[in-house]
């Protein structure tokens, strides 16, 4: 009997947690609370394209209201300090709880398939400028190496 009561309490807690999170900024963006910064940005971009008042087929008042909620959620969750304070406000703790996707499901029409990449913020494609700088560094290294070989050949065995 104690086991059954314990399971019922656990189910009630999980249901209330899901309800609380579904009505939060995480629910608005359709992401789980442990989502990375990249996942938050992707969700925001996807939803802002859907609900932007200039591009959607929804009535203007509904689209504007939804778009403002999406912007407010992104503004809070994209800043680490604001997100930490918001997590405290809703009772979510990153340090004690690891939540999986099964624990947090948002039933929205636009969230039909979710992909979670769990990429670190430093894992991103290189920009054109970064590739150019790496190319310059490589050419400089090769040029210095060839220059050292030429100096060595011109001065003979003394410099080697």
ROKOLZA-910686 format. One line per 3 residues: number of its first residue (from 1); for each residue x, y, z of N, C-alpha, C. Coordinates in pm, 1 decimal. Example, Ala and Ser with C-alpha at 12.3 -4.5 7.8 and 13.67 -1.06 7.14 Angstrom:
# ROKOLZA-910686
1) 1319.0,-569.0,780.0,1230.0,-450.0,780.0,1320.0,-330.0,780.0 | 1285.0,-225.0,708.0,1367.0,-106.0,714.0,1290.0,3.0,787.0;
# end
This chain:
# ROKOLZA-910686
1) 80.5,-119.1,0.0,0.0,0.0,0.0,85.0,125.7,0.0 | 194.0,123.9,72.9,282.8,239.7,76.4,345.0,260.2,-61.2 | 376.1,150.9,-129.0,435.1,158.1,-262.7,337.8,225.0,-359.7;
4) 210.5,188.4,-355.3,109.7,246.8,-443.9,91.5,395.1,-418.4 | 90.6,437.0,-289.0,77.8,578.4,-255.7,197.9,657.0,-307.1 | 314.6,597.0,-294.2,436.6,661.7,-339.5,434.1,681.9,-491.0;
7) 386.6,580.2,-565.2,377.5,591.2,-710.9,276.4,697.1,-751.9 | 162.5,705.8,-678.0,63.0,808.1,-709.9,119.1,947.9,-687.0 | 193.1,966.9,-578.0,255.0,1096.8,-550.3,354.5,1133.1,-659.4;
10) 430.4,1033.5,-703.5,529.5,1056.5,-808.9,460.1,1097.7,-939.2 | 348.6,1029.1,-973.4,275.2,1063.6,-1094.9,217.2,1203.1,-1084.9 | 161.9,1239.1,-967.3,106.8,1373.3,-948.8,215.5,1478.1,-964.4;
13) 334.5,1451.2,-907.1,446.1,1546.1,-917.1,487.6,1563.8,-1062.0 | 501.8,1452.0,-1135.4,542.4,1461.2,-1275.9,437.9,1535.6,-1358.8 | 308.3,1511.6,-1332.6,202.8,1579.5,-1405.3,203.8,1728.3,-1375.5;
16) 221.1,1765.0,-1247.8,224.4,1906.9,-1213.9,349.4,1973.4,-1270.6 | 461.2,1901.5,-1273.2,583.4,1955.5,-1332.1,564.1,1979.2,-1481.0 | 502.6,1881.7,-1550.4,478.5,1897.2,-1693.9,384.7,2014.6,-1721.4;
19) 279.9,2027.7,-1639.1,186.4,2138.0,-1657.1,255.2,2271.0,-1633.1 | 335.2,2277.8,-1526.2,407.5,2400.4,-1493.5,502.8,2438.2,-1605.8 | 576.8,2341.8,-1658.7,673.6,2370.5,-1763.7,606.2,2396.4,-1898.7;
22) 492.3,2333.3,-1922.7,421.9,2355.4,-2049.1,370.3,2498.4,-2058.3 | 340.4,2561.1,-1945.0,291.8,2699.0,-1943.3,405.7,2799.2,-1927.8 | 527.8,2753.2,-1927.8,643.2,2840.1,-1906.9,700.3,2884.9,-2040.7;
25) 809.4,2960.5,-2032.6,878.7,3003.0,-2154.5,929.9,2882.5,-2233.1 | 965.8,2775.6,-2162.0,1011.9,2655.3,-2231.6,898.1,2596.6,-2314.5 | 778.0,2596.2,-2257.9,661.3,2546.2,-2329.9,625.7,2633.2,-2448.7;
28) 640.4,2764.1,-2432.9,611.5,2856.0,-2543.8,703.0,2826.6,-2661.9 | 831.6,2802.2,-2632.8,927.0,2773.1,-2740.5,925.5,2626.1,-2781.7 | 858.7,2539.8,-2702.3,850.2,2398.0,-2736.6,980.0,2323.3,-2715.4;
31) 1053.6,2358.0,-2610.5,1181.4,2293.6,-2581.1,1179.8,2241.4,-2438.2 | 1276.0,2156.0,-2406.1,1289.7,2106.3,-2270.3,1377.9,2203.3,-2191.0 | 1363.9,2207.4,-2059.3,1441.9,2302.0,-1979.0,1593.1,2283.5,-1986.9;
34) 1638.7,2165.2,-2021.0,1783.2,2144.5,-2030.5,1836.3,2172.1,-2171.0 | 1757.9,2238.7,-2253.0,1797.2,2268.1,-2391.6,1918.7,2359.4,-2395.3 | 2001.9,2338.9,-2495.8,2121.6,2421.3,-2511.7,2084.3,2555.9,-2572.8;
37) 2181.0,2647.2,-2575.2,2158.3,2779.2,-2633.9,2125.4,2767.7,-2782.8 | 2187.0,2673.4,-2849.5,2162.1,2653.7,-2992.3,2018.9,2605.1,-3014.9 | 1971.8,2512.7,-2931.5,1834.8,2463.6,-2944.7,1733.9,2574.6,-2918.2;
40) 1763.5,2660.7,-2821.6,1674.5,2772.9,-2791.8,1667.8,2866.7,-2911.7 | 1783.2,2897.0,-2969.4,1787.8,2986.0,-3085.2,1713.3,2925.4,-3204.5 | 1731.6,2794.8,-3227.7,1662.7,2728.8,-3339.5,1511.3,2731.5,-3320.8;
43) 1467.2,2703.1,-3198.5,1323.3,2703.9,-3171.4,1266.5,2844.4,-3191.4 | 1339.1,2944.3,-3144.2,1293.7,3082.8,-3159.1,1282.5,3119.9,-3306.7 | 1382.9,3087.7,-3384.8,1381.0,3123.0,-3527.3,1266.9,3052.9,-3600.3;
46) 1248.0,2924.7,-3566.8,1141.1,2848.3,-3631.7,1004.3,2908.4,-3599.3 | 981.3,2938.9,-3471.6,851.4,2992.2,-3430.9,831.0,3136.9,-3476.1 | 938.5,3215.2,-3477.2,922.1,3353.7,-3521.0,887.1,3360.3,-3669.3;
49) 935.9,3265.8,-3747.7,897.1,3260.4,-3889.1,749.5,3223.2,-3903.7 | 703.5,3133.7,-3816.3,564.2,3090.3,-3823.6,466.3,3198.7,-3779.5 | 501.6,3274.0,-3675.7,406.9,3364.8,-3613.4,435.5,3513.3,-3635.7;
52) 531.0,3547.1,-3718.1,556.8,3688.4,-3743.1,433.1,3748.6,-3809.3 | 383.7,3861.5,-3757.2,258.9,3919.6,-3810.9,262.1,3949.3,-3960.5 | 379.3,3972.1,-4015.7,388.2,4003.8,-4159.0,386.3,3880.1,-4248.1;
55) 416.8,3763.5,-4191.0,430.0,3644.0,-4275.1,326.5,3536.1,-4247.2 | 249.9,3545.8,-4140.8,156.5,3439.8,-4106.1,18.7,3466.3,-4164.3 | -60.9,3361.2,-4173.4,-197.4,3373.3,-4221.8,-295.8,3389.0,-4106.3;
58) -247.9,3386.3,-3983.8,-333.9,3404.2,-3866.9,-383.1,3548.3,-3859.6 | -494.1,3571.1,-3788.4,-537.8,3709.5,-3768.2,-428.0,3790.3,-3698.9 | -420.4,3917.7,-3731.6,-309.7,4001.7,-3685.7,-297.8,4007.1,-3533.3;
61) -409.7,4016.8,-3461.8,-404.2,4025.3,-3315.4,-349.1,3897.8,-3252.7 | -391.8,3784.2,-3303.7,-343.5,3655.7,-3250.9,-195.1,3639.8,-3282.5 | -157.0,3668.7,-3405.3,-16.6,3655.0,-3445.8,72.6,3748.4,-3365.2;
64) 26.5,3871.4,-3345.4,105.9,3969.1,-3271.1,123.9,3925.3,-3125.9 | 16.0,3875.7,-3064.2,22.2,3828.5,-2926.0,117.5,3709.8,-2912.4 | 104.7,3613.0,-3002.4,190.7,3493.8,-2999.3,336.7,3533.2,-3024.3;
67) 358.6,3623.5,-3119.5,494.5,3666.3,-3152.3,558.5,3739.5,-3034.7 | 481.6,3820.3,-2963.6,534.4,3889.5,-2845.2,572.0,3791.1,-2735.3 | 491.0,3687.7,-2716.3,522.6,3585.3,-2615.8,651.5,3511.7,-2652.7;
70) 666.1,3481.2,-2780.5,786.4,3411.7,-2827.8,908.7,3500.5,-2805.7 | 898.2,3627.8,-2837.7,1010.2,3721.0,-2816.6,1044.8,3734.3,-2669.7 | 944.4,3741.7,-2584.2,967.6,3753.0,-2440.2,1037.4,3627.8,-2386.7;
73) 991.8,3511.2,-2432.4,1054.1,3385.7,-2389.4,1199.6,3379.5,-2434.5 | 1225.3,3416.0,-2559.7,1361.9,3411.5,-2611.4,1451.7,3512.8,-2540.8 | 1398.3,3631.7,-2514.5,1477.4,3734.5,-2446.8,1522.4,3687.1,-2309.2;
76) 1439.6,3611.5,-2241.1,1475.3,3561.5,-2108.4,1568.2,3441.5,-2117.7 | 1535.5,3344.8,-2202.1,1611.6,3219.4,-2206.1,1744.9,3232.0,-2279.0 | 1763.4,3335.1,-2359.5,1889.3,3348.9,-2433.0,1998.4,3413.4,-2349.3;
79) 1962.8,3472.8,-2236.8,2061.9,3534.6,-2148.2,2081.9,3443.1,-2027.0 | 2205.7,3396.0,-2004.0,2229.1,3299.1,-1896.6,2180.9,3343.5,-1757.8 | 2207.2,3467.2,-1719.9,2164.7,3512.1,-1586.9,2013.4,3521.8,-1575.8;
82) 1949.7,3575.4,-1679.6,1804.0,3585.7,-1679.0,1741.1,3446.6,-1679.5 | 1800.7,3353.6,-1752.0,1749.0,3216.4,-1756.2,1762.7,3150.0,-1620.2 | 1874.5,3171.1,-1554.2,1896.0,3113.0,-1421.7,1791.1,3165.2,-1323.5;
85) 1766.0,3296.8,-1326.3,1664.7,3354.7,-1237.9,1525.4,3302.6,-1272.1 | 1496.8,3287.2,-1399.0,1367.1,3234.8,-1440.5,1350.7,3090.2,-1394.7 | 1457.0,3009.7,-1407.7,1452.0,2871.1,-1362.1,1423.8,2863.7,-1212.1;
88) 1484.6,2954.5,-1135.9,1455.2,2959.1,-992.4,1308.8,2993.9,-968.9 | 1256.5,3085.6,-1046.0,1118.0,3130.7,-1031.1,1019.2,3016.6,-1056.0 | 1045.2,2934.3,-1158.2,952.2,2825.7,-1189.6,984.9,2696.9,-1113.8;
91) 1095.6,2696.4,-1040.1,1130.1,2580.2,-959.2,1207.7,2473.2,-1031.0 | 1275.3,2507.5,-1136.9,1358.2,2411.8,-1210.0,1502.8,2430.3,-1168.2 | 1568.8,2321.0,-1134.9,1707.4,2327.5,-1091.7,1793.9,2243.9,-1184.0;
94) 1892.8,2304.2,-1245.3,1984.2,2231.2,-1333.3,2082.2,2144.2,-1255.6 | 2115.3,2184.5,-1136.4,2219.6,2113.8,-1062.4,2170.9,1984.6,-998.8 | 2041.0,1969.3,-977.6,1991.6,1851.3,-907.2,1908.6,1758.6,-994.6;
97) 1860.0,1806.9,-1105.8,1768.3,1728.3,-1186.4,1819.4,1721.6,-1328.9 | 1819.1,1601.5,-1382.8,1847.1,1584.6,-1524.1,1717.8,1533.0,-1584.9 | 1655.8,1612.3,-1669.4,1529.0,1574.1,-1728.2,1550.7,1525.2,-1869.4;
100) 1476.9,1422.1,-1902.5,1483.5,1370.7,-2038.1,1365.2,1423.6,-2115.7 | 1364.3,1396.7,-2242.3,1257.3,1445.3,-2328.2,1123.2,1384.5,-2288.1 | 1124.1,1261.9,-2235.7,999.6,1197.1,-2196.4,931.4,1268.0,-2080.1;
103) 1008.7,1332.3,-1993.8,951.2,1399.6,-1878.3,885.3,1530.6,-1915.1 | 915.2,1584.7,-2029.8,861.7,1714.7,-2068.7,816.1,1709.0,-2213.0 | 687.8,1699.8,-2232.5,632.7,1696.4,-2367.2,536.8,1812.2,-2383.1;
106) 548.8,1880.9,-2492.0,461.5,1992.2,-2522.7,375.9,1949.1,-2640.3 | 247.3,1958.1,-2624.7,159.4,1916.3,-2733.0,117.1,2038.6,-2812.7 | 199.2,2073.0,-2909.4,167.8,2183.6,-2998.8,168.9,2132.5,-3141.1;
109) 92.1,2197.2,-3226.2,83.1,2152.7,-3365.0,213.2,2175.2,-3439.6 | 283.2,2286.5,-3407.8,405.5,2315.9,-3481.3,524.4,2233.7,-3433.4 | 510.1,2162.1,-3320.7,620.5,2083.5,-3266.5,597.9,1935.8,-3297.0;
112) 590.1,1901.1,-3424.9,560.5,1764.0,-3461.6,682.4,1674.4,-3451.7 | 798.8,1725.2,-3483.7,919.4,1645.1,-3471.0,1029.1,1731.9,-3412.9 | 1093.6,1678.4,-3310.2,1201.2,1753.9,-3248.0,1331.3,1678.4,-3265.9;
115) 1435.6,1752.3,-3288.6,1567.8,1694.1,-3297.5,1654.4,1763.4,-3195.0 | 1724.9,1685.3,-3118.1,1811.6,1739.3,-3015.6,1954.7,1705.4,-3050.6 | 2034.6,1806.7,-3068.3,2171.6,1784.6,-3110.2,2268.9,1789.7,-2994.4;
118) 2234.4,1859.1,-2886.4,2319.9,1873.7,-2769.8,2460.7,1916.0,-2807.7 | 2469.9,2016.6,-2892.0,2597.9,2072.0,-2934.3,2640.2,2176.6,-2832.7 | 2766.2,2176.6,-2798.8,2818.9,2278.8,-2710.2,2821.4,2411.4,-2784.3;
121) 2809.7,2523.7,-2710.4,2809.9,2653.8,-2778.6,2935.8,2678.9,-2860.2 | 3047.1,2615.7,-2824.1,3170.3,2636.4,-2899.5,3175.9,2548.9,-3025.0 | 3087.6,2448.5,-3036.1,3082.5,2363.4,-3154.9,2990.3,2426.6,-3257.0;
124) 3049.6,2494.4,-3353.2,2972.5,2559.5,-3457.5,3056.3,2561.4,-3583.3 | 2995.4,2578.3,-3698.2,3074.4,2586.3,-3821.3,3159.3,2713.2,-3822.5 | 3275.1,2703.5,-3885.9,3363.3,2819.1,-3896.3,3307.5,2919.4,-3996.7;
127) 3324.9,3046.8,-3965.9,3280.7,3151.1,-4058.0,3384.3,3166.3,-4168.8 | 3348.4,3239.9,-4271.1,3440.1,3261.7,-4383.7,3565.6,3335.1,-4337.8 | 3550.5,3430.7,-4246.3,3666.1,3504.4,-4194.7,3760.3,3414.5,-4116.2;
130) 3703.6,3322.9,-4036.3,3787.7,3230.9,-3959.3,3862.7,3134.9,-4050.4 | 3797.9,3088.1,-4155.4,3865.0,2999.1,-4251.5,3977.9,3074.3,-4321.7 | 3953.7,3200.2,-4357.2,4056.0,3281.6,-4422.4,4177.1,3299.7,-4330.8;
133) 4154.3,3326.6,-4202.4,4264.8,3344.8,-4107.3,4343.3,3215.1,-4090.7 | 4275.8,3102.8,-4084.4,4344.8,2974.1,-4073.8,4428.2,2948.4,-4198.5 | 4374.7,2982.1,-4315.3,4449.6,2966.6,-4440.1,4574.7,3054.5,-4438.8;
136) 4561.1,3180.9,-4394.6,4677.1,3270.1,-4385.7,4782.6,3216.7,-4288.4 | 4737.9,3166.9,-4175.8,4833.6,3110.6,-4078.9,4907.2,2990.0,-4137.8 | 4834.5,2906.0,-4208.4,4897.1,2789.6,-4272.1,4998.7,2830.3,-4377.3;
139) 4961.1,2927.0,-4460.9,5055.1,2974.9,-4563.7,5177.0,3041.4,-4500.9 | 5157.7,3115.4,-4391.7,5270.0,3177.8,-4322.1,5364.4,3072.3,-4266.7 | 5307.7,2966.4,-4207.4,5390.9,2858.9,-4152.9,5471.8,2791.9,-4264.2;
142) 5406.2,2761.0,-4374.1,5476.1,2696.5,-4486.5,5583.5,2790.0,-4542.5 | 5552.0,2920.4,-4555.0,5650.4,3017.3,-4604.6,5771.7,3025.3,-4513.8 | 5750.1,3029.5,-4382.4,5862.7,3033.9,-4287.1,5947.2,2906.6,-4295.5;
145) 5881.5,2792.6,-4310.6,5952.3,2665.5,-4320.1,6038.9,2663.1,-4446.5 | 5983.5,2706.8,-4559.2,6060.4,2710.5,-4684.3,6175.1,2810.7,-4676.1 | 6153.0,2924.9,-4612.5,6257.9,3024.4,-4594.8,6373.0,2968.2,-4511.6;
148) 6339.9,2894.5,-4406.1,6444.0,2833.4,-4322.8,6525.0,2731.4,-4402.7 | 6459.0,2655.9,-4488.2,6529.6,2557.4,-4571.6,6621.4,2629.2,-4670.5 | 6572.4,2734.9,-4733.3,6655.2,2810.4,-4829.6,6777.2,2871.6,-4761.4;
151) 6759.9,2928.5,-4643.5,6873.7,2986.5,-4570.2,6973.9,2877.7,-4536.3 | 6924.2,2763.4,-4496.4,7012.7,2652.2,-4462.6,7091.4,2603.9,-4582.4 | 7030.5,2597.2,-4697.3,7098.7,2552.2,-4818.7,7201.3,2655.1,-4866.7;
154) 7171.0,2783.6,-4853.5,7264.1,2888.1,-4899.2,7384.7,2899.7,-4809.0 | 7371.8,2880.4,-4682.8,7484.9,2895.4,-4590.3,7559.7,2766.3,-4567.8 | 7510.4,2660.5,-4618.5,7582.5,2534.7,-4605.5,7549.2,2464.3,-4474.8;
157) 7642.3,2381.5,-4429.6,7622.5,2298.4,-4312.1,7634.2,2374.9,-4180.7 | 7689.3,2494.7,-4182.5,7711.8,2570.7,-4060.1,7577.8,2602.3,-3991.7 | 7477.8,2642.7,-4068.0,7351.6,2682.8,-4005.1,7264.9,2562.5,-3967.6;
160) 7285.0,2447.2,-4028.9,7205.9,2329.7,-3994.7,7265.0,2264.9,-3873.1;
# end
